[in-house]
Each structure stands twice: as C-alpha cells, then as structure tokens.
Amino acid sequence: MLHYSCDSCKRPIDHVSDVRHVVKIEVFPAVEDQACGCQDSDAGTADADHLEDMQDVLEHLDESDLADLDDSTRSLRFDLCDACRQRFVKNPLGINLGKQLYFSNN
C-alpha cells in the first residue's frame, strides 16, 4: 500500500479520511514572437503557414542552445494536505504579503 505525506508540512495523509491534493508545476523558457522572426501580420490569419518560420528557428539553433533549453525546463510534482493546499492557493509563490510602506527620500 502506498503511503503519502504532505510535501510542505510532512504530515502523513491518510488515503481514507484525508484528501490528497497534487500540485504540478512546469518551468520552461518563454518563446517570444520576435525571437522566432514571425511577423505580426501572419499571426491573425488562420491559414498562415508557420512551418517555415519554425524551420528557420530550428536551423539557427545549435547544440548548446538545445542543451540550455533542456537544462532550463523542469516539471515538479508535490502532494499537499488540505490545510497546505489552502495556504498554497492563497499565496502560490510564497511571497511575504505583509504591507510594505515606501517613504520618499526627502
């Protein structure tokens, strides 16, 4: 039988009485339209052929670019109990939400 524990608080999650929540996070570099050389005029048309644009991008990539892309892409998976899920949903990045005051330099 599999036993789960919360990846945040480390509390065991009983499969009978507790609900186990799964959080999946994917981290990957964003590909901007300007980087691929796509033109904005083609973006709005449904019949635009983007295969040639993709072929141009792939031809300009070398092995080091592909290795960097592979290193910067990650998929993460976490099991959370219900209490930790509620905290995660309220503040998914874990940023301190305390009110900060900014004063001028005069």
VOLUMVO-776297 format. One line per field, with one value per residue: residue in three letters; residue number from 0; z, x, y of N, C-alpha, C, O in turn. Coordinates in nm, 3 decimals. Layout:
REM VOLUMVO-776297
rest: (ALA;...)
nr: (NUM;...)
n_w: (Z;...)
n_u: (X;...)
n_v: (Y;...)
ca_w: (Z;...)
ca_u: (X;...)
ca_v: (Y;...)
c_w: (Z;...)
c_u: (X;...)
c_v: (Y;...)
o_w: (Z;...)
o_u: (X;...)
o_v: (Y;...)
***
This chain:
REM VOLUMVO-776297
rest: (MET;LEU;HIS;TYR;SER;CYS;ASP;SER;CYS;LYS;ARG;PRO;ILE;ASP;HIS;VAL;SER;ASP;VAL;ARG;HIS;VAL;VAL;LYS;ILE;GLU;VAL;PHE;PRO;ALA;VAL;GLU;ASP;GLN;ALA;CYS;GLY;CYS;GLN;ASP;SER;ASP;ALA;GLY;THR;ALA;ASP;ALA;ASP;HIS;LEU;GLU;ASP;MET;GLN;ASP;VAL;LEU;GLU;HIS;LEU;ASP;GLU;SER;ASP;LEU;ALA;ASP;LEU;ASP;ASP;SER;THR;ARG;SER;LEU;ARG;PHE;ASP;LEU;CYS;ASP;ALA;CYS;ARG;GLN;ARG;PHE;VAL;LYS;ASN;PRO;LEU;GLY;ILE;ASN;LEU;GLY;LYS;GLN;LEU;TYR;PHE;SER;ASN;ASN)
nr: (0;1;2;3;4;5;6;7;8;9;10;11;12;13;14;15;16;17;18;19;20;21;22;23;24;25;26;27;28;29;30;31;32;33;34;35;36;37;38;39;40;41;42;43;44;45;46;47;48;49;50;51;52;53;54;55;56;57;58;59;60;61;62;63;64;65;66;67;68;69;70;71;72;73;74;75;76;77;78;79;80;81;82;83;84;85;86;87;88;89;90;91;92;93;94;95;96;97;98;99;100;101;102;103;104;105)
n_w: (0.000;-0.076;0.089;0.164;0.223;0.321;0.122;0.212;0.497;0.595;0.717;0.757;0.507;0.522;0.322;0.339;0.509;0.461;0.216;-0.058;-0.229;-0.545;-0.677;-0.969;-1.133;-1.401;-1.537;-1.776;-2.048;-2.188;-2.519;-2.725;-2.970;-3.130;-3.124;-3.288;-3.534;-3.648;-3.822;-3.734;-3.899;-4.006;-3.785;-3.721;-3.911;-4.000;-4.183;-4.200;-4.266;-4.048;-4.042;-4.198;-4.062;-3.818;-3.909;-3.987;-3.733;-3.607;-3.768;-3.701;-3.443;-3.234;-3.094;-2.830;-2.762;-2.754;-2.542;-2.331;-2.328;-2.252;-1.993;-1.863;-1.840;-1.636;-1.462;-1.189;-0.908;-0.640;-0.335;-0.135;0.183;0.291;0.441;0.378;0.104;0.096;0.196;-0.007;-0.236;-0.172;-0.171;-0.395;-0.473;-0.239;-0.140;0.084;0.215;0.369;0.447;0.288;0.343;0.165;0.167;0.077;-0.035;0.083)
n_u: (0.084;0.052;0.190;0.129;0.267;0.246;0.415;0.479;0.423;0.495;0.322;0.158;-0.067;-0.375;-0.523;-0.787;-0.939;-0.843;-0.796;-0.589;-0.398;-0.267;-0.007;0.115;0.388;0.530;0.827;0.962;1.139;1.005;0.895;0.931;0.749;0.903;1.151;1.137;1.115;0.871;0.610;0.385;0.166;0.100;0.011;-0.258;-0.403;-0.578;-0.493;-0.220;0.111;0.316;0.518;0.745;0.860;0.920;1.102;1.313;1.388;1.472;1.689;1.870;1.935;2.184;2.372;2.443;2.246;2.022;2.092;2.096;1.827;1.712;1.818;1.692;1.429;1.182;0.978;0.771;0.630;0.406;0.269;0.002;-0.151;-0.487;-0.490;-0.242;-0.279;-0.477;-0.331;-0.139;-0.292;-0.381;-0.141;0.058;0.328;0.461;0.521;0.597;0.326;0.290;0.208;0.389;0.561;0.650;0.872;0.942;1.250;1.296)
n_v: (-0.117;0.222;0.503;0.834;1.158;1.499;1.729;1.977;2.025;1.781;1.604;1.289;1.169;1.037;0.798;0.726;0.900;1.159;1.418;1.414;1.645;1.724;1.909;2.039;2.172;2.342;2.455;2.655;2.811;3.106;3.155;3.412;3.602;3.772;3.653;3.432;3.537;3.569;3.732;3.993;4.032;3.786;3.652;3.679;3.543;3.250;3.063;3.088;2.985;2.849;2.672;2.715;2.930;2.805;2.617;2.785;2.884;2.648;2.580;2.778;2.724;2.587;2.308;2.380;2.564;2.398;2.229;2.414;2.480;2.238;2.211;2.420;2.354;2.220;1.987;1.972;1.803;1.789;1.664;1.765;1.830;1.914;2.155;2.273;2.299;2.497;2.716;2.730;2.792;3.048;3.190;3.122;3.161;3.199;3.450;3.712;3.863;4.085;4.423;4.671;4.968;5.254;5.513;5.849;6.005;6.258)
ca_w: (0.000;-0.083;0.196;0.119;0.323;0.264;0.090;0.278;0.643;0.621;0.788;0.676;0.450;0.524;0.196;0.367;0.569;0.415;0.071;-0.105;-0.344;-0.626;-0.742;-1.076;-1.178;-1.513;-1.555;-1.908;-2.103;-2.277;-2.653;-2.771;-3.114;-3.201;-3.130;-3.398;-3.660;-3.702;-3.848;-3.673;-3.999;-4.024;-3.660;-3.713;-4.013;-3.964;-4.280;-4.206;-4.258;-3.952;-4.053;-4.249;-3.952;-3.723;-3.973;-3.975;-3.594;-3.580;-3.840;-3.635;-3.312;-3.234;-2.987;-2.698;-2.736;-2.717;-2.408;-2.237;-2.322;-2.175;-1.853;-1.804;-1.838;-1.526;-1.419;-1.046;-0.860;-0.495;-0.268;-0.025;0.262;0.262;0.503;0.298;-0.025;0.114;0.203;-0.138;-0.329;-0.136;-0.198;-0.460;-0.483;-0.106;-0.122;0.207;0.176;0.464;0.383;0.289;0.330;0.090;0.203;-0.017;0.014;0.114)
ca_u: (0.000;0.126;0.169;0.161;0.284;0.242;0.549;0.501;0.429;0.545;0.222;0.106;-0.201;-0.450;-0.597;-0.928;-1.010;-0.791;-0.789;-0.453;-0.400;-0.146;0.031;0.213;0.446;0.623;0.910;1.025;1.160;0.901;0.942;0.867;0.723;1.012;1.267;1.126;1.111;0.734;0.558;0.254;0.060;0.061;-0.039;-0.403;-0.470;-0.590;-0.425;-0.078;0.199;0.422;0.620;0.869;0.917;0.977;1.221;1.418;1.433;1.546;1.816;1.960;1.972;2.293;2.364;2.449;2.114;1.933;2.131;2.049;1.681;1.682;1.853;1.604;1.292;1.161;0.842;0.771;0.504;0.402;0.147;-0.029;-0.271;-0.588;-0.451;-0.133;-0.337;-0.543;-0.226;-0.076;-0.382;-0.383;-0.013;0.131;0.472;0.518;0.570;0.551;0.218;0.279;0.202;0.516;0.549;0.758;0.887;1.022;1.386;1.312)
ca_v: (0.000;0.348;0.599;0.969;1.262;1.634;1.777;2.104;2.012;1.645;1.525;1.178;1.189;0.912;0.788;0.701;1.013;1.288;1.442;1.445;1.735;1.719;2.035;2.019;2.298;2.331;2.573;2.650;2.945;3.156;3.186;3.535;3.606;3.839;3.565;3.336;3.607;3.568;3.865;4.013;4.029;3.647;3.594;3.683;3.464;3.109;2.979;3.124;2.869;2.876;2.568;2.774;3.008;2.710;2.559;2.886;2.887;2.525;2.583;2.871;2.670;2.491;2.209;2.445;2.622;2.288;2.184;2.515;2.469;2.118;2.237;2.521;2.303;2.127;1.954;1.942;1.747;1.789;1.621;1.856;1.806;2.017;2.282;2.330;2.338;2.626;2.818;2.740;2.861;3.189;3.253;3.015;3.186;3.212;3.586;3.775;3.953;4.194;4.555;4.740;5.112;5.315;5.653;5.927;6.037;6.400)
c_w: (0.000;0.034;0.146;0.239;0.250;0.242;0.156;0.429;0.689;0.700;0.700;0.629;0.444;0.399;0.218;0.413;0.517;0.263;0.039;-0.231;-0.414;-0.693;-0.844;-1.126;-1.292;-1.528;-1.687;-1.959;-2.198;-2.412;-2.703;-2.922;-3.190;-3.216;-3.248;-3.533;-3.724;-3.722;-3.792;-3.773;-4.022;-3.902;-3.656;-3.814;-3.976;-4.059;-4.295;-4.186;-4.168;-3.958;-4.104;-4.142;-3.851;-3.781;-3.965;-3.834;-3.564;-3.649;-3.769;-3.496;-3.328;-3.111;-2.849;-2.662;-2.691;-2.578;-2.303;-2.220;-2.237;-2.027;-1.786;-1.799;-1.727;-1.501;-1.274;-1.006;-0.708;-0.447;-0.149;0.050;0.237;0.319;0.422;0.160;-0.014;0.123;0.068;-0.236;-0.299;-0.175;-0.265;-0.470;-0.347;-0.078;0.007;0.171;0.275;0.392;0.398;0.265;0.258;0.123;0.100;0.047;0.052;0.260)
c_u: (0.089;0.090;0.214;0.181;0.286;0.385;0.579;0.520;0.477;0.446;0.175;-0.037;-0.269;-0.536;-0.746;-0.999;-0.964;-0.794;-0.645;-0.466;-0.265;-0.126;0.138;0.258;0.543;0.696;0.982;1.042;1.047;0.963;0.862;0.849;0.837;1.131;1.259;1.121;0.974;0.689;0.418;0.140;0.011;-0.007;-0.191;-0.474;-0.467;-0.511;-0.276;0.006;0.317;0.532;0.752;0.937;0.985;1.104;1.338;1.475;1.518;1.682;1.918;2.001;2.092;2.280;2.366;2.316;2.016;1.965;2.083;1.898;1.640;1.710;1.756;1.457;1.280;1.013;0.850;0.634;0.511;0.267;0.126;-0.152;-0.366;-0.548;-0.340;-0.182;-0.404;-0.441;-0.160;-0.162;-0.388;-0.255;0.079;0.282;0.539;0.577;0.513;0.450;0.198;0.282;0.336;0.492;0.671;0.759;0.973;1.157;1.401;1.326)
c_v: (0.125;0.437;0.735;1.059;1.396;1.681;1.911;2.088;1.874;1.558;1.411;1.207;1.053;0.906;0.765;0.828;1.149;1.296;1.481;1.530;1.729;1.854;2.001;2.155;2.268;2.463;2.557;2.791;2.983;3.190;3.305;3.531;3.671;3.745;3.469;3.405;3.607;3.712;3.875;4.003;3.886;3.588;3.588;3.596;3.317;3.020;3.012;2.999;2.903;2.771;2.623;2.857;2.916;2.646;2.656;2.891;2.765;2.521;2.673;2.824;2.578;2.400;2.273;2.509;2.514;2.236;2.283;2.506;2.350;2.140;2.333;2.476;2.200;2.106;1.909;1.892;1.739;1.736;1.714;1.807;1.923;2.153;2.350;2.371;2.474;2.738;2.838;2.819;3.011;3.261;3.151;3.037;3.202;3.349;3.643;3.882;4.068;4.327;4.624;4.888;5.166;5.464;5.723;5.963;6.184;6.422)
o_w: (0.070;0.074;0.093;0.345;0.133;0.333;0.156;0.483;0.808;0.746;0.580;0.703;0.370;0.372;0.125;0.363;0.527;0.192;0.102;-0.326;-0.348;-0.759;-0.809;-1.156;-1.281;-1.531;-1.709;-1.919;-2.277;-2.418;-2.720;-2.993;-3.303;-3.313;-3.302;-3.637;-3.841;-3.646;-3.800;-3.736;-4.055;-3.912;-3.593;-3.803;-3.927;-4.020;-4.391;-4.100;-4.208;-3.886;-4.058;-4.131;-3.803;-3.708;-3.939;-3.816;-3.502;-3.596;-3.776;-3.437;-3.423;-3.033;-2.758;-2.545;-2.600;-2.503;-2.196;-2.109;-2.159;-1.943;-1.665;-1.759;-1.722;-1.518;-1.240;-1.062;-0.653;-0.511;-0.071;-0.008;0.169;0.255;0.400;0.103;-0.104;0.064;0.031;-0.311;-0.391;-0.208;-0.201;-0.475;-0.340;0.000;0.037;0.104;0.265;0.290;0.508;0.178;0.288;0.107;0.044;0.169;0.053;0.304)
o_u: (0.190;-0.026;0.324;0.120;0.323;0.467;0.694;0.621;0.497;0.483;0.154;-0.117;-0.226;-0.615;-0.825;-1.106;-1.039;-0.795;-0.587;-0.534;-0.161;-0.216;0.240;0.176;0.627;0.634;1.054;0.968;1.000;1.072;0.740;0.925;0.867;1.206;1.362;1.122;0.960;0.726;0.340;0.028;-0.105;-0.074;-0.247;-0.595;-0.366;-0.467;-0.212;-0.024;0.408;0.631;0.859;1.060;1.094;1.201;1.451;1.596;1.624;1.778;2.038;2.094;2.100;2.186;2.296;2.277;1.937;1.874;2.036;1.847;1.545;1.634;1.739;1.371;1.357;0.933;0.926;0.532;0.609;0.164;0.217;-0.245;-0.331;-0.568;-0.345;-0.132;-0.390;-0.461;-0.129;-0.112;-0.398;-0.257;0.170;0.358;0.661;0.672;0.395;0.483;0.099;0.349;0.390;0.414;0.784;0.658;1.065;1.173;1.515;1.341)
o_v: (0.129;0.445;0.749;1.038;1.405;1.673;1.954;2.131;1.852;1.450;1.431;1.264;0.964;0.997;0.782;0.861;1.246;1.195;1.570;1.493;1.728;1.906;1.942;2.243;2.179;2.569;2.460;2.881;2.901;3.246;3.298;3.465;3.631;3.758;3.428;3.338;3.642;3.802;3.780;3.969;3.866;3.486;3.498;3.576;3.266;2.912;2.969;2.916;2.976;2.782;2.583;2.854;2.946;2.625;2.615;2.900;2.776;2.466;2.647;2.880;2.501;2.415;2.226;2.509;2.536;2.201;2.243;2.523;2.358;2.091;2.329;2.554;2.104;2.198;1.818;1.934;1.688;1.759;1.738;1.752;2.019;2.255;2.471;2.468;2.557;2.844;2.951;2.902;3.092;3.380;3.099;2.940;3.216;3.361;3.623;3.980;4.140;4.343;4.635;4.927;5.126;5.532;5.665;5.952;6.232;6.535)
***
